[in-house]
Amino acid sequence: MKHPNIATIAAIMSFTCAGLSLGAAVYPDGRPSATLRLEAKDQGVVLKHGDGPSQCDILGAREALIFEEKGVYHLFYDGAGPKGWLACLAISKDLKTWEKKGPILDFGKPGESDSAAACSPWVYFDGKEWHMFYLGTPNASGAPDLVPSFPYLTLKARSKSLAGPWIKQPDVIPFRTKPKTYYADTASPGHIVKQGDEYLMFFSASMKRTLGIARTKDLNGPWAIDPQPIVPPEEQIENSSLYFEPSNKTWFLFTNHIGLDVDGGEEYTDAVWVYWSKDLNRWDAKNKAVVLDGKNCTWSKKCLGMPSVIVVGKRLAIFYDAPGGFPASQEGNGMERDIGLAWLELPLSPPKQ
């Protein structure tokens, strides 16, 4: 597989400092770039793959999802193990020392929707119990990687506590992929926000990659999907994590962007982007910025994956995955990833246009 030099992947224009900067990556197929920067300060790797219980993450740890319960941080991540990918759990009280608990879900039986993978869990607490929406698929690539493949489906589980045990609810079908729509190939879970008496989930969708909104008033019932995504599929984004800034009443949606090698060959996760809006139901693709990429990540200069955010004191913690590797041209595209942590100071304000 051919890898170009990182300098040729993104022709970076001039930019200013102080975390609010101008810059743009140029992609060979003309997909949109983020011309602004809202730069996070990278702390580096906080959770390495390879030493999880029963080899659960021996081949990689990715798609970090951070939540908190009773002063304990719960980090869910996709562990790539010898039989495939499962949602795993690590816990910490200080975001520094992590105790790996191993998988919190298991594979479904042959023929079931999660027989090849059960991963990428988003959770929501309704005041009485935790609701989990996770990615399931009956398909995966060949060994040893066993990467989950289409269709990506949203499945349901529940628990009295974040640490589990989690009980699958196969009778609950939140939503499914639908031919000839923007979610024809994938309809996988994302961040959940309650607005009035309605729940909104910002789920990942593709033919091309984008985010859509699914809606329900019953977390154990079906969801209705908006007919159009929040931004055009040409944006090439997937996964969502939201933060509401009370000082300016602005929503910030963090997501990972899919880049393209300069020769138009390989696609890969190349940056964490953020979009902002005053209205959860209306998003403008022009209002976006780069948060973390090869310019400000300290250990991975080409690939950076899915972000998940949580408020810690007066800062916003951003968890993400990446393969690392130097030089950048030697970075892989998906396996052997570790979990990193970066920070943004609060309160957040959109960068100036």
N, C-alpha and C positions, 0 to 999 in steps of 0.2 A: 504494500500500500504506500502510495507516494504522499509525502507531507511537505507542504511548502514552508518556507521561512515565515515566522510570525509577522515580520515586517511587511510581507507582501499580502498577508491575509486581510488586513485592515489598513487602508491608507488613512492614517490618522492626521486630521487637520490640526491647526494650532488650538491651544486651550489655555484657560486661566487657572489659577490655583484656588485655595480656600475651599475646596470641595465642590464648588459650583463652577462648572467649566464647560467649554464648548468643544465638541469633537464629533467626528462621524466616521464610521467604518463603511467602506465601499464594498458591496457584494457583487460577484460577477453576474448574477441573474437579476440585479436591480431591486431586490427586496429592500423595504424601507430600513433606514438607519435611525438611531437615536442621536440627535445632534447636540443634546445637552448632557451634562453630567451632574449627578448628585452623589459625590464619592463617599463611600464607606471607608472606614479605617480597618484594614484587615488584621486580625489577630493570628491567623494561621490555623493549622490543623489542631482539632481538639479531640477527635475520635478516629483512631486508626482501625482499618479493617484487619481481619485475620485471626483474632484471638477470642471470638465469641463462643459461647457454649455450643458444643456438638458441631463445631466448624460452621456455624450458621452464617458467618460473614467471611469465610475463608477466601472468596473470590472478589469481595468488594462490599462497600457500604455506601449507599446513596439515597437520595430523596429524603433528606432529614426533615422531620416534622416535630416542632417543639411545642409542648403544652406544659401547664403547671397545675398542681393540685396539692393543697395543704403545705405549701413551701417546698415541695419537691418538683424538680423539673423532670419531665418525661420526654425523652427523645426517641421517637419512632423513626426507624430507618429501614430501607430495603436491604436485607442481608442476602447476598448471593452465596448460597451454600451448595453442597454436592448434589442435591436433588432439585435445585431451583431457587427461586426468589420468594422469600417470606418476610412479612413485617416483623421486625425485631424491636426490642426495647432496651434502652440504657437510661439509668436514672442518676441524678446528681442534685446536690443542694447548693452548689456554688458555680456550676457551669465549667468547673476545672477538672474535678475528679469524677469519673463516670464508672458506674457499675453496670456491666452488660448482663441482662436477664435472659437473652435469647429470644426465640420466636414467640409471638403472642397470638399468631394464627397458624393453622396448618393447611396443607393442600386439601382440596375437595376430592371426592371420590372420582374415579374415571368417568368422564362424560359430564361432570358438573362444571359450572361456569368458572370455578377457581381451581381446577384440577392441575394446572400447570404453574400457577402463581397466585399468591394472596398477599398483596403488598400495598404500599402507598396509602396508609390510613389517615383520613381526616376525622376528627372527633368533635362532638358538641355536647355540652352539659345542659340539660333542660331544667336543672334544679333538683331532679330526683335521680336520674341515671345518665350515663354517658352513651351517646349514640356514635357508632363508627360507620363511616362509609369508606370502603376500601376498593382497590383495583383488583379485579379477578380476570383471568383468562384461561381458556382450555388449551392455549397454544404457546409454544416456546421454541426458540432456536435449538440447534443441536448441542450436545455436550462438548466441552465442559461448561460453557457460559450459560446456557439455558435461559437466554434473555426472553422475557415475556413478549409475545407478538400479538397482532390484532386477532380478534377484536379486544379492545380494552373496555371492560364493563364495570359499572358501579354496583357493588354489593353491600350488604348491611350486616352489622353485628351490634351487640349491646353489652354493657357491663355496669356494675355498681361503682367501680373504681377504675382509674386510668390504667393501673397495673394489671387489671383483669381479675379473674378469668373473663375472656370475651366469648360470648355465645353467638354463633352465626344465626342469621335469620333468613334462610333461603326462600321463605315464602314472601319476603318483602322485596319488591322489584322497584327501586327508585325511578330509574329510567334506563333506556337502552339505546344503542346505536340505531340509526334509521337511514335507509338508502336514499340517495339523492338529496341529502341535507348537509349542512356544514359539520355535522357530527356523524357522518356515515361510517367511519372506521373506528373512532374512539369516542367514548363518552365516560371519562374517568373522573373521580371525585376531586373536589377542591374546597376552598375555604367557605365556611358557612357563617352567615350573618343574619340576625333576626331584625326585621324592620316591621314595626307594628305587630300584627298577628301573623305575619308571613315570614318564612325562612327563605333566604336566597343562598344558593350555592353557585360559586364561580367555578364551573367545571371545565376540564380540558376537552377540546373537541378537534377532530380533524376529518376532512380530506386534507386540506392544508391545515396548519396549526393555528388555533385561536382559542379564546375563552368565551363561553356562553353562560347565561344565567338560567338555572333551574329553580322552580318555586314550588313551595308546599306550605300547608298549614299543619301538616301531620308528619312528624319525622319517621313514623312507621308506615307511611302511606306512599302513594305515587307522587312524583314531581312533574310539573308542567315545564317544558323547555321553551324559552323565548325563540321566536322564529328567526331572529338574526343574532349573530354574535356581538359582543360588546365592542370589538374592533375588527376591521377586515382581516380575513385569513392571511393576506399578504404580509401581515406583521410578523408572522412566524414565531408565535410565543406559545408556551404551555406551562401549566401549573400556576397556582395563585396563592397569595398570602396577603391579607389586608391589615392595615393599621389606620385607625381614625385619629386625626390630630385635632383635639378639642380647641386649641388656641385659634385656629383659623377654619374650623369645621370642614376639613378636607380629608377625603379618603385617599390613601396611598395603596396601590396594588402592586406588589412585588411579584415578578415572574421571571422565568428564564427564557432567553432568546435563542433561537436556532440560527447559527451562522452557516456559511458555506465556504469551502476551500476556494482559493483564488482560481483554480483550474475548473471550478464548477463541479467537482467530483463529490467529495464527502461532506455531508451535513453533520454538525455537532453542536452541542450546547456551548456557546461562546461567551455569554455574559448574563448577569442579573440586571434586568431593567425594572423601572418603576413607572407606573402611570398614576395620574392624580385626577380627582374629580370632586366637585361639591355634591354630586348626586350619584348615589349607588347605581341608579338605573340608566345613566347617560355618561358615556366615556368618549373622549376625543383622542384619536390616535396621535394627534400632534402633541399632546401633553404627556411626554415621556422623556426619560433620561436614563443614562447608564449609571448603575450603582457600583457594580463590581465587574471587572474584566481583567485581561492580562496586564493592563497598565497599573492597577493598584492591588491586585492579588499578589501576595508575597511568595506563593509556592506553586501556583499553577498558571502558566502564561498563555495557554491556548483554550483549554476546556474548563468551563464552570457550569455547574448544574443547578437544580431547583432550589429556590430560597424559601425559607420559613422564618417568620419574625415574631418576636415577643418583647414586651417592654420589661426592662430590667433597670430599676432606679430611674435615672434621668437619661437613659440611653435606650436605643432600639437595637436588640441583638438580631443579627441576620445569620442563620445557619444555612449552609449550602454544601454541595458535594463537588469534588474535583479529583482528577487522576494525578495531578502534580506532574513532575517529570521535567528534567532539564537536559538538553535544550527543549524548547516548546515543540519543536518539530517531532520529538519522540513521544509526545503524549498520546495515550490511547484514546479510544472514542467512547468507552463505556464501562469497562471492567476495572477492577482494582482501584476503585475510588475510595477516598477518605472523606470525613466530615470536617468542614472548616467553619470558622466563626468570624464575622466582621461586625462593625458597630457604626451606628449613626447617632449623632447627638440630637436630643430633643430640646425644644419642639422642632418638628419638621416644617419646612417651607419649600414650595416648588422652586426650582432654579429659575432665574430670570430668563425670559425668552430673548 
